Amino acid sequence: MGRSPKTIAPDALASEAVHAMEAHKVNALVVVDDGHRVVGALNFIDLLRARVV
């Protein structure tokens, strides 16, 4: 991961995650809450396994 990882909110839709990954040309996003605390991570494989893409 780089110095400024791309983030997404825990309540974001899977389609929003796919769009963010494509827009930023990344394969993973850090999931952060309203206080900018890390609550998880989401990668492209997770979306494939969930059959989102």
Buried (B, 14 or more C-beta within 10 A) or exposed (E): EEEEBBBBBEEBEBEEBBEBBEEEEBEBBBBBEEEEEEEEBBBBEBBEEEEEE
